[in-house]
């Protein structure tokens, strides 16, 4: 309920304790002051807050938090003979991946200055075929930069676009973010096409700003605003 002081009082969906947030927080992710778990402040007068809308199910995929059981699939992912040069990758050995997964389990959507990783799982068979990462870029936590890494064996099958559209829906409808951005090497034409097909607009190109494999590369920046996403006709498939 909304009190006279323009605060919304409700119970945390995790610990059940009463919490209170300013009315301006309605619909946004916040950390419970009691249990520190992330929640969505309800907009509809609910007595209980909303949980972060994860996992996300699409026609063929499940987008979810990574789990300890994913280490074998992640090890296979990064052990590819030619891992992608264009994106962030995980540690390259079993021990590094296990430590990384243990640390990642403690990261919440409201954890300051931390990246949130989401696994891309194929519904049929339950195999993890990639992951995405989100990093908030402003103190208000309304703008996010994201990247994607997909197993080469599952590329060119529409999985990447399906995952990106699901992620954008999560960002704009689930978290009420203002802006989502992504970047890639200008030589990575597949990534450029992916972002453009998902509805992101090319905003600019930084010339020779990244040193990789003995050469300077250009970085192309893409972004999508909440109001443009709301006008789009790109439902999660």
N, C-alpha and C positions, 0 to 999 in steps of 0.2 A: 504494500500500500504506500501511497505518497503522503507524507506528513505535512503539517502546516509550515515547517521550516524548509520545504522544497527538497526533502530527502526521501529516498525510496528505501523502505524497510522491508526486508524479506529474509528468509532462511537460506543459508548456504546449501546447495544441493549435495555437497560432499560431507560436511561435518554436522549439518543441521542447526548450527548456531545462528542466532539473529545477527544480521549485518545491516549496515546503512550506508548508502552512497548518495551523492548529490544527484538531483534529477537529470542534470546534464550528462550523467554517465549511462543513462538508459540505453540499452542495446549494445553497449560496449563491453569488452573484456576487462575484468578487474581481478585482483588477487584478494581472496578472502583474508581478512586481518586475523582470523583465528587459526585456520589450518593452512593458509598460504596457497591453497589450490586455486586454479583459474576458474572463473565463472563468467557468465554473461548477466549483466544487470537487467532484470525483466522490464519490458516496456508496457506490458498489459495488466499490471496490477497483481501479478501472480504472487502467491505467498512464498513460493520457493523460486530461487534463481535458476537460470538455465545453465546447463553444462555446455562446454565448448563442443560445437557440432562436428566431432570426430568419432569414429571414422566416417569417410565419405564413400558411398557406393555409386559407381557409374555402371554403364552397360556391361563392361568387361573387367573393371578394376575396383580395388579397394584402396583408398588413400588413407593411411593410418600412421600413428606413431611407430617408430622402430622398436623392436623388442630384442631381447637377448637371443632368441631362437633364430634371428635373422643372420647371425654371423657367417654361416656357411654360404648363404646366397650372396652376401656382401663380399666375402672373400673371393668367390667366383667372379663377381662383378669387377673387382679391381685387379684381378689376376689376368684379365684379358691381355693378350699379347700386344695389343695396341690400344691402351686406354686413351680416352678422349683427352686431347691436349687443350680443349677449349673450356673445360669446367673444373671446378673443385673436385678432388677425389678423396676417398677415405685413406686411412693408413694402409700400407701395402702388405701387412702380414697379420696372421691370426691374433697374436697378442695385442697388436695395436688396435685392431677392430674391436676386440672384446673390451679393452679399456675405454675406447671411444663410445661404445654402446652403453657402458655402465655410466659414464658421465652424462650422456645424452638423456638418459632416463630421468635425470633430475631437472632437466630444462622444461619450463612451462611457457605457455604463450605470453605470460606476463613477467617472465624472468628478464631483468634488465641486461642489455649488452650481451645477449646470448642468441645463437642461431637455433631456430627450431627446425628439426629434420622430420620429414614425412616420407614413409616408405610407399612405393608403388607396387602393389601386389596384384597378380592376375587372379581373378576369382576362380577360374578353372584350374585346379591343381594347387592353388595357394602359394605359388612361387613369387618371391620378391624379385622384380626385374629392374628396379631402379629406386631412386629417391629424389626428393626435392628439398631445398633448404630455404628458409625465410629469415631475413634479417631486417629488423625495424631500423629505419634511418632517421627518425626524428624523435625528440623527447616525448611528444604526445602519443607516439606509437600509432600513428594513423597512416604512415607510409612504409612500404615494405619493398625490399629488393629480393627477388627470388632467382633460383637457378635450378637446373634439372640435369640429372645424370641417368642415362638409360642404357641397359645392356645392349651391346651391338646386335645381338641375335634377335632382339625384339624391336629394332628400329624399322622404319618404313612400313609400319603396320597400323599406324594411327594411334598407337598407345600414348605417344608423347603429347599429341594435341588433346587427347581425352583427359590426360592427367593435368595439363596446364589449364584447360577450361574448368575442370573440377576445382583446382586450386584458386582460380580467380573467383569462382562462385563462393568458395569458403571465405576468401578475403573480404569480398564486398557485401555478401548477404549474411554470412555468419559472424564476421567481426566488424562490419560497418567501416572498413578502412576507406581512406580518401584516395589513395594512389598506390598502384603496384607497378614496379619497374623491373626490367631485366636487361642484361647486356651480354654481348658475345663478340668474338673476333669477327671482323668484317669478311674474312675468308670463309667463315662457317656459314655458307649460304643456306644450309638445311635449317640451322637454328634461326636465321633471319626469317625464312619462310614460315617456320613454326610459330614464331611470335606474331607475325603479321596475320596469319590465318586465325590465331586465337583472339585477334582484335586489338593487339597493342599497336601503337603508333610509333614510328621511327622519329625520335626527337633530335638526334644529333650523332656526330661521330668524332671521337677523340683520335687525333692523328698520331701514330707511333707513340702511344702512351704505355704500352705493355711490352716488356722484354721476355721473349720465350723462344727456346730452342735456337738461340743464336741470331735472332732477328727481332726488330721492332714491329709490333702489330698494332693495327687500329682497332679501337673498341667502339662498337655501335650500341647506342642506348635506345631502348624502347620503353614505353609506359602506357598505362591505361588508367583513366580517372573513373571514379565511381559513377558519375553521371553518364559517362559514355558507355560503361558496362550496362547500366540500367536501360539504355536505349537499344542495346544490341539484341540480336536475335540468335544468340549462340548458346542454347541450353546445354547442360551437361548431358553427354551421350553415353 
